[in-house]
Amino acid sequence: MKKLIILSALLAICAVSSTTIAGGSIPASSRSREAISRVKPQIKKDFAGKKLKFGAPVYTRIFKEEKELEIWISRNKRFTLFRKYPICTYGFGSLGPKTRQGDEQAPEGFYYVKPDKLNPVSNFHLSFNLG
């Protein structure tokens, strides 16, 4: 649970830090602001330790069968692996593509997530909208 909250905050921080690059308005809540203030100092330190620029573009890669999520950060016009996280579940369906709304499958593919798609008032963890 703690890793998932840190990951959610990391994704929110990365999105917030890259607003000047991507443009757009970032929705916020007291919960998202608290998560960012709690996690941001360590994330910045970890970025510096790997010579990554805080605010650089982020690439997230998820392997459903392996139940693994990777966070890659842009550096020198290439992406560098920052961290890997285990995923406990990816939906209530089975492995395979999402074919319709309500099929309980997790989406697959490439998505550009703009800052305004962050959902700081999710009923569960901080999230973003792919649809």
C-alpha positions in Angstrom: 0.0 0.0 0.0 2.8 2.4 0.9 4.6 1.8 -2.4 1.3 2.5 -4.3 0.8 5.8 -2.5 4.4 6.8 -3.2 4.0 5.8 -6.9 0.8 7.8 -7.2 2.5 10.8 -5.7 5.6 10.3 -7.9 3.4 10.3 -11.0 1.6 13.4 -9.8 4.9 15.1 -9.0 6.3 14.3 -12.4 3.3 15.7 -14.1 3.3 18.8 -11.9 7.0 19.3 -12.4 6.6 19.1 -16.2 3.7 21.6 -16.6 6.0 24.2 -17.9 7.0 21.8 -20.7 3.5 20.3 -21.4 1.4 23.3 -20.5 -2.1 23.1 -19.1 -3.7 23.4 -15.8 -3.1 20.8 -13.0 -6.1 19.9 -10.9 -5.3 19.7 -7.2 -6.9 18.7 -3.9 -5.7 18.8 -0.3 -4.9 15.1 -0.6 -2.8 15.6 -3.7 -1.0 18.6 -2.2 -0.2 16.6 0.9 1.1 13.6 -1.0 3.3 15.9 -3.2 4.7 17.8 -0.2 5.5 14.5 1.6 7.2 12.7 -1.3 8.7 15.5 -3.4 11.9 16.1 -1.4 12.9 12.4 -1.6 12.0 12.1 -5.3 14.1 15.2 -6.1 17.0 13.7 -4.2 16.6 10.3 -6.0 16.5 12.2 -9.4 19.7 14.0 -8.5 21.4 10.8 -7.5 20.7 9.4 -11.0 21.6 12.7 -12.7 18.0 13.1 -13.8 16.3 16.5 -14.2 13.3 17.1 -12.0 10.6 18.2 -14.4 11.8 16.2 -17.4 9.2 14.2 -19.5 8.1 10.9 -18.0 7.4 7.6 -19.8 5.5 4.9 -17.9 5.6 1.4 -19.2 3.3 -1.4 -17.8 3.7 -5.1 -18.4 0.4 -6.7 -17.5 1.5 -10.4 -17.5 4.6 -9.7 -15.5 2.6 -7.3 -13.2 5.3 -4.7 -13.4 5.3 -0.9 -13.9 8.4 1.0 -15.0 9.0 4.8 -14.7 11.4 6.2 -17.3 12.7 9.8 -17.3 14.0 11.7 -20.3 17.7 12.5 -20.2 19.9 13.7 -23.1 17.1 13.0 -25.7 16.7 9.4 -24.4 14.7 7.8 -21.6 16.5 6.3 -18.6 14.9 3.8 -16.3 14.2 5.5 -12.9 12.3 2.8 -11.0 10.3 -0.4 -11.3 7.2 -1.2 -9.2 5.2 -4.4 -8.7 1.5 -4.3 -9.6 -0.9 -6.3 -7.6 -3.7 -6.1 -10.1 -4.5 -4.5 -13.4 -8.3 -4.9 -13.5 -10.9 -7.5 -12.8 -10.8 -9.0 -16.3 -8.2 -11.3 -17.8 -5.1 -10.6 -19.8 -5.9 -9.0 -23.2 -7.0 -5.8 -24.7 -9.9 -3.5 -23.6 -12.6 -3.8 -26.3 -15.5 -1.8 -24.8 -16.4 0.3 -21.8 -17.3 -1.8 -18.8 -15.4 -5.0 -19.9 -13.3 -4.8 -16.7 -10.1 -4.8 -18.8 -7.2 -2.4 -18.2 -6.4 -0.2 -21.2 -3.4 -1.1 -23.4 -1.5 1.1 -25.8 0.3 4.5 -25.9 -1.3 7.5 -24.3 -0.3 11.1 -24.0 -1.6 12.2 -20.6 -2.1 16.0 -20.3 -1.9 17.6 -16.8 -5.6 18.2 -16.8 -6.3 14.5 -16.9 -4.9 14.0 -13.3 -7.6 13.1 -10.9 -6.7 14.3 -7.4 -10.1 13.4 -6.0 -10.2 9.7 -6.8 -12.0 7.5 -4.4 -8.9 5.3 -4.2 -5.4 6.5 -5.0 -4.4 9.6 -6.9 -5.0 8.6 -10.5 -5.2 9.9 -14.1 -7.8 9.5 -16.9 -6.6 7.6 -20.0 -10.0 7.8 -21.8 
